[in-house]
């Protein structure tokens, strides 16, 4: 039995603006194993200047002085507290009045997301105010966010407006609007040419809305070998869509022939996410494996990672990730092992016997089943 290895990669999320790790789910198969997430954000030093009847106006004046980082964070925190202390309608009016002026102030901070989609840092005063609306008056936040999404502004503002709308509205019409506006954001030539952290985080809206219909768009981005930032954002979004809705997503991935030709190993690893206990997913994998067009590299990439339960854990604007427990993974592994050993006895799977042996060996290393031998290759 192969020794299990725990591999935890600490990843700096320059692209996604949040702390996260790529977690091999083999780790959860070990008793008592824990996952450690990188902390996000920092302590906020409170600005102790006297409060104002108009926190937004006071904050704008302070920020025009290009405060040091700690003072900028403190000023924004104090503005946040003062806005929440006002009656909600007054706070909304202050924010809305400022947003409609079109003015803005840079904060010298980043676009940093914390747990539950809450913001820890804001690059501009406008992004701070759009974010603040959600906690003050959710319905007003949705209304004003629709106005923001109706005209060009900034990608960071749009990202937060999409978050606000996604948190408040759940109708089919709202879902359609969220998807269309996210596609507009992604395809905006100016924003795409120099993507901000908010731009890249806005892709999460497609995961939140289960927008598998955007896989052709994501496929095009993943194939951009000249733009690793866009390709990575597209890949992460596609990967999470496959995890959430494997049947619909994998059918669409299979139809993306150009993607298979450009990124064959990545596509193979998406099919390795399928859960063979589900009959629909099992049929998808069967058809993919036995397709005569499969190359040895694709098949080996699939077999080498199946079952692919690796996850990228991060703080997102809208969606959240669910981690499987060790017991859940063990149950899945045992069932998958039983199915794959049955395939070894099926004449239809003769062309992929080598890959099946690789998969059985991998699964045996997880479940520790010694009574299920790995069949020897057929005599030549």
C-alpha positions in Angstrom: 0.0 0.0 0.0 1.4 3.3 -1.0 2.1 5.7 1.8 -0.3 8.6 2.0 1.2 12.0 1.9 -0.2 15.3 3.2 0.5 18.2 0.9 -0.5 21.7 1.8 0.5 24.5 -0.4 0.3 28.1 0.9 -0.7 30.2 -2.0 -0.5 34.0 -2.3 -3.7 35.0 -4.0 -2.4 37.9 -6.1 -5.1 37.0 -8.6 -8.0 36.6 -6.3 -7.2 39.0 -3.5 -7.9 36.6 -0.7 -6.0 34.1 1.5 -6.3 30.6 0.4 -4.7 27.2 0.0 -4.8 24.4 -2.5 -5.8 21.4 -0.4 -5.3 17.8 -1.4 -8.3 16.0 0.0 -6.0 13.0 0.7 -5.2 15.0 3.8 -8.7 14.6 5.1 -8.4 10.9 4.8 -5.9 10.8 7.7 -7.5 10.6 11.1 -7.2 13.9 13.0 -6.0 15.8 10.0 -6.8 19.5 9.9 -6.7 22.2 7.3 -5.1 25.5 8.1 -6.1 28.6 6.2 -3.9 31.6 5.8 -5.2 34.6 7.7 -6.5 37.4 5.7 -6.4 41.1 6.4 -4.8 42.9 9.3 -5.6 44.7 12.5 -7.4 48.1 11.9 -6.1 51.0 13.8 -9.0 53.2 14.8 -8.9 56.9 13.9 -9.9 58.8 17.0 -10.7 62.1 15.4 -14.1 63.5 16.5 -17.1 62.1 14.7 -19.0 64.1 12.2 -22.7 64.5 11.3 -21.7 63.6 7.8 -19.2 60.7 8.1 -18.8 60.4 4.3 -17.8 64.0 3.9 -15.4 63.8 6.8 -13.9 60.6 5.4 -13.5 62.1 1.9 -11.6 65.1 3.5 -9.3 62.7 5.5 -8.5 60.5 2.5 -7.5 63.3 0.2 -4.5 63.7 2.5 -3.1 60.4 1.4 -3.0 58.9 4.9 -0.5 56.1 5.9 -2.0 52.7 5.6 -2.9 52.2 9.3 -4.5 55.6 9.5 -6.5 55.0 6.3 -7.8 51.7 7.7 -8.7 53.5 11.0 -10.5 56.3 9.2 -12.6 53.8 7.2 -13.4 51.8 10.3 -14.6 54.9 12.1 -16.7 56.0 9.1 -18.2 52.5 9.1 -19.1 52.8 12.8 -20.6 56.3 12.3 -22.7 55.3 9.3 -24.1 52.3 11.2 -24.9 54.6 14.2 -27.1 56.8 12.0 -30.7 55.9 11.2 -30.5 53.6 8.2 -32.4 56.0 5.8 -30.0 58.8 6.7 -26.9 56.6 6.2 -28.2 55.4 2.8 -28.9 59.0 1.8 -25.3 60.1 2.7 -23.8 57.2 0.7 -26.1 57.6 -2.3 -25.5 61.3 -2.5 -21.8 60.8 -2.7 -21.9 57.9 -5.2 -24.0 60.1 -7.5 -21.4 62.8 -7.6 -19.0 60.5 -9.5 -16.2 61.5 -7.2 -13.8 59.1 -5.5 -10.8 59.0 -3.3 -8.0 56.3 -3.2 -7.4 54.7 0.1 -3.9 53.2 -0.5 -5.4 49.8 0.5 -6.1 46.6 -1.4 -9.2 44.8 -2.4 -9.2 42.1 0.4 -12.0 39.7 1.1 -12.6 38.1 4.5 -14.8 35.3 5.7 -18.3 35.3 4.4 -17.6 37.8 1.7 -17.1 40.6 4.0 -14.5 43.2 2.9 -11.3 43.7 5.0 -9.8 46.4 2.7 -11.1 48.8 0.1 -9.0 50.4 -2.7 -11.3 53.5 -2.9 -13.9 55.4 -1.0 -16.6 54.4 -3.5 -15.9 50.6 -3.0 -16.0 51.1 0.7 -19.4 52.8 0.5 -20.9 50.2 -1.9 -19.7 47.5 0.5 -21.1 49.4 3.5 -24.6 49.6 2.1 -25.2 45.9 2.4 -24.9 45.9 6.2 -26.9 49.1 6.6 -29.9 48.4 4.4 -29.9 45.3 2.2 -32.8 46.4 0.0 -31.3 49.8 -0.6 -28.0 48.1 -1.4 -29.7 46.0 -4.1 -31.4 49.0 -5.6 -28.3 51.1 -5.7 -26.2 48.2 -7.0 -28.6 47.8 -9.9 -28.0 51.5 -10.8 -24.2 50.9 -10.6 -24.5 47.9 -12.9 -26.5 49.9 -15.4 -23.5 52.1 -16.4 -19.7 51.9 -16.7 -17.9 52.6 -13.5 -15.0 50.5 -12.2 -14.6 46.8 -12.1 -14.1 46.8 -8.3 -17.4 48.7 -7.8 -19.2 46.3 -10.2 -17.8 43.3 -8.3 -19.3 44.6 -5.0 -22.5 45.6 -6.7 -22.8 42.0 -8.0 -22.2 40.7 -4.5 -24.8 43.0 -3.0 -27.4 42.0 -5.6 -26.5 38.3 -5.3 -26.9 38.4 -1.6 -30.3 40.1 -1.6 -32.2 38.9 -4.8 -32.8 35.3 -5.6 -35.3 35.4 -8.5 -34.7 33.9 -12.0 -34.6 37.4 -13.4 -32.0 38.5 -10.9 -29.9 35.4 -11.8 -30.1 36.3 -15.4 -29.0 39.9 -14.7 -26.1 38.8 -12.5 -24.8 36.5 -15.2 -25.2 39.0 -18.0 -23.5 41.8 -16.0 -20.7 39.4 -15.0 -20.1 38.6 -18.7 -20.1 42.3 -19.5 -17.5 42.8 -16.8 -15.3 40.0 -18.0 -15.5 41.1 -21.6 -15.0 44.8 -20.9 -11.9 45.6 -23.0 -10.5 48.2 -20.6 -11.0 46.1 -17.5 -9.8 42.9 -19.1 -6.6 44.6 -20.4 -5.5 45.5 -16.8 -7.6 43.4 -14.5 -8.0 44.6 -10.9 -8.4 42.3 -7.9 -12.1 43.1 -7.9 -12.4 42.1 -11.6 -10.9 38.7 -10.9 -13.0 38.1 -7.8 -16.2 39.0 -9.8 -15.9 35.6 -11.6 -17.2 34.1 -8.3 -20.7 35.4 -9.3 -20.8 32.7 -12.0 -20.2 30.1 -9.3 -22.8 31.5 -7.1 -25.4 31.5 -9.9 -24.4 28.0 -11.1 -23.8 29.5 -14.5 -22.6 26.4 -16.4 -23.9 28.1 -19.5 -20.9 30.3 -19.4 -18.4 27.4 -19.8 -17.8 28.4 -23.5 -16.7 31.8 -22.3 -14.5 30.3 -19.6 -13.1 27.9 -22.1 -11.9 30.8 -24.3 -10.2 32.4 -21.4 -8.5 29.2 -20.3 -7.0 28.9 -23.8 -5.4 32.4 -23.6 -1.8 31.3 -23.3 -0.8 35.0 -23.6 -2.8 35.9 -20.5 -2.1 33.6 -17.5 -4.2 35.8 -15.2 -7.3 35.4 -17.3 -6.6 31.7 -17.9 -6.2 31.1 -14.2 -9.4 32.9 -13.3 -11.3 31.0 -15.9 -9.8 27.7 -14.8 -10.7 28.3 -11.1 -14.3 29.2 -12.1 -14.7 26.2 -14.4 -13.2 23.9 -11.7 -15.7 25.1 -9.1 -18.6 24.8 -11.5 -17.7 21.2 -12.2 -17.6 20.5 -8.4 -21.0 22.1 -7.9 -22.8 20.7 -10.9 -20.7 17.9 -12.4 -23.3 16.5 -14.8 -24.2 19.7 -16.6 -20.7 21.1 -16.4 -19.0 18.0 -17.7 -21.4 17.6 -20.7 -20.5 21.2 -21.7 -16.7 20.6 -21.1 -16.9 17.6 -23.3 -18.4 19.7 -26.1 -15.4 22.2 -25.9 -13.2 20.4 -28.4 -10.8 23.3 -28.7 -10.3 23.3 -24.9 -9.5 19.6 -25.0 -7.0 20.2 -27.7 -5.4 23.2 -25.9 -5.5 21.9 -22.3 -6.0 18.1 -22.5 -4.6 17.3 -19.1 -6.6 20.0 -17.4 -9.8 18.7 -19.0 -8.9 15.1 -18.0 -8.6 16.2 -14.4 -12.0 17.8 -14.6 -13.5 14.4 -15.6 -11.6 12.9 -12.7 -13.9 14.9 -10.4 -16.9 12.8 -11.2 -18.4 10.7 -8.5 -19.0 7.2 -10.0 -21.7 6.4 -7.4 -24.0 8.7 -9.4 -25.2 6.9 -12.5 -25.2 10.0 -14.7 -21.7 10.9 -13.8 -20.6 7.3 -14.2 -22.0 7.2 -17.7 -20.2 10.5 -18.5 -16.8 9.0 -17.4 -17.4 5.7 -19.2 -18.1 7.5 -22.4 -15.1 9.8 -22.0 -12.7 7.0 -21.1 -13.8 4.8 -24.0 -13.9 7.5 -26.6 -11.4 6.4 -29.3 -10.1 10.0 -29.6 -8.6 9.9 -26.1 -4.8 10.2 -26.1 -2.5 8.3 -23.8 -1.5 11.6 -22.1 -5.2 12.4 -21.4 -5.9 8.9 -20.0 -2.8 8.9 -17.8 -3.6 12.4 -16.5 -7.1 11.2 -15.6 -5.9 8.0 -13.9 -3.1 9.7 -12.0 -5.4 12.0 -10.2 -8.7 10.0 -9.9 -10.6 10.6 -7.7 -9.8 14.3 -7.9 -11.0 15.8 -4.7 -8.4 18.6 -4.5 -9.9 21.9 -3.5 -8.8 25.5 -3.6 -10.0 27.1 -0.4 -10.5 30.9 -0.4 -12.7 33.7 0.8 -15.1 34.6 -2.0 -17.6 37.5 -2.5 -20.6 35.2 -2.8 -19.9 31.5 -2.9 -18.5 29.2 -0.2 -16.7 25.9 -0.4 -17.7 22.7 1.4 -15.0 20.4 2.5 -15.6 16.6 2.6 -14.8 14.9 5.9 -12.4 12.0 6.1 -15.3 9.6 6.6 -17.1 10.9 3.5 -14.0 10.5 1.4 -13.4 7.0 2.6 -16.9 6.0 1.7 -16.5 7.5 -1.7 -13.1 5.7 -2.3 -14.5 2.3 -1.3 -17.5 2.7 -3.7 -15.2 4.0 -6.5 -12.8 1.1 -6.0 -15.6 -1.4 -6.3 -16.9 0.1 -9.5 -13.5 0.3 -11.1 -12.6 -3.3 -10.3 -15.9 -4.3 -12.0 -14.7 -2.3 -15.0 -11.5 -4.4 -15.1 -13.7 -7.4 -15.7 -15.6 -5.7 -18.5 -14.3 -6.5 -22.0 -15.4 -3.0 -23.2 -12.7 -1.5 -20.9 -9.8 -3.6 -22.4 -8.2 -0.5 -24.1 -7.9 1.3 -20.7 -6.8 -1.6 -18.5 -3.4 0.1 -17.7 -5.3 3.2 -16.5 -7.7 1.2 -14.5 -4.8 -0.5 -12.7 -3.4 2.9 -11.9 -6.7 4.0 -10.4 -7.1 0.8 -8.4 -3.6 1.2 -6.9 -4.3 4.8 -6.0 -7.6 3.9 -4.3 -6.1 1.0 -2.5 -3.6 3.3 -1.0 -6.5 5.4 0.4 -8.7 2.7 1.7 -6.1 0.1 2.7 -7.8 -2.8 1.0 -5.3 -5.6 0.5 -7.8 -8.3 -0.5 -8.5 -6.6 -3.8 -5.3 -7.3 -5.8 -4.2 -5.3 -8.8 -4.5 -7.6 -11.8 -1.4 -8.2 -13.7 -1.2 -6.9 -17.3 -2.4 -9.4 -19.9 0.3 -11.6 -21.4 1.7 -10.3 -24.7 
